[in-house]
Amino acid sequence: MSTYPSDLRYTNDHEWLRDAGSNVTVGITQFAVDQLGDITLVDLPKEGDLVTKGQRFGTIESVKSVSDLYAPCSGTVAKVNAALKDAPELVNQEPYAGGWMIEIAPSERGELDELLSPDAYAAVAQ
């Protein structure tokens, strides 16, 4: 049984995606948060930027390391979580809620079908 939210889809790179209709919300998983430790900085794209599935869209910095963030689908950045600029610790506190990163208006909705189910992701995140 998966310990990851069942309404999300996941990547092998530890990002999650919530399909909210016209846009999708993207963040990192609890597994990624646990691996990173205390998050000190999140560098995100600007609204209107184009992202490509599997390509870097930003970085996340912690006391342990700097890691790239990868887009789970292609599209246009519709919204950026501006709260993370002043409070990057929201990712530690609420990775599936207040710690979300960006919203994307997908250009290829078929890409969403390629993402992992919660149970498939649980097998990756061990």
N, C-alpha and C positions, 0 to 999 in steps of 0.2 A: 504493500500500500504506500502510495506516495505521501510525502510530507510537504509537498509543494502545492500552492493554490491550484485548484482544479479548473479555474476559469482562465488560466494563462497558458501560453505556449512558450517554449524555451529553445535556446540555442546551445550548441556544444561549448560556446564561449561564455556561458553563464549569464546571458541576458534573458529577460522575460519580455513578453509582449501580451498586452491585453487589447483585444479587438473590440472597439467601442462603436463600430458602424463605419462612419466615413473616415475616421482617424484611428490610429493604434497608438497606445501608450507603451513606452519602453523604459525598462530599468534593469538593475542587476539583481541576481538572486541572493537569497540568504547565504547560500554556499559561498558565493563570491565575496560577500561581505565578511564572512568568517575567515576566509583566506587572506583578505586584505588587512584586516584589523581596523584601527581608528582612521577614518577617512578625513583628510585635511583639505582637499581641493578637488573640485569637479570642473573640468574644462569641456564645455559643450558648444555645438555649432550655433549659428544664428538662425532665427526664423527666416524661412525662405530658402535656406541652403538645401542642396540636393544631397541625398545619401544613397549609397548603393549597398545592396545586400552583401554581407560578408566583409565590407570595407570599414575602416576606422572612421568613427564620427566624433570621437572625443577621447579624453583621457580622464582617469581617476587616480588621485594620488592619496597614499596613506602613509602612516609612519613606517611601514615596511617597504613599499615599492610604488612605482608608477605603472599603471596598466592601461592598455588601449581598450576602448569601448567599440564594439562592432555592431553595425546595423543589422537587425534581423530581417529587414525587408528594404526594398528600394522605394524612394519617394521623396517628398518635399517635407522639410521640417515645418510643422504647422505651429508648434508651441514649444517653448523651452521652460523648464522649471527654474525660474529666476531665484526662488528661495534658496537653492543650493549654493548660489554665489556667496551668500553671507552665512549659511548654515549647512555646510556639507555633511555634518554629522546626522542630518535627517536620513541619509542613506543607511547609516548604521542603525538608527532607531526604527525606521519604517521603510524597509526596502521595497515593499509591495504597495505602499500608500504614499505618504508625503515625500518619500525619497525617490520618486520616479524621475527620469531624466528628460525625455523629450516625447512629443507627440509627432507622429509621421502621417502624412496623407499618402497612403501607398499608391505607387504607380503600377504595380504588378501584384494584384491581390492573390494570384495563384501561388506566389512565394510563401504565403502564410500557411498553406497546406503542407509545406516542407518542414515546418518547425516541429520540435519534439513535444509529445504529450507529457503531462506531469510524471507519469510512471517511467517513460523512456528517459526523461531527464534525470530522474532519481537514480537510474542505473549509471548515468554518466558522472553524477556528482557524488562520488564515493571516495 
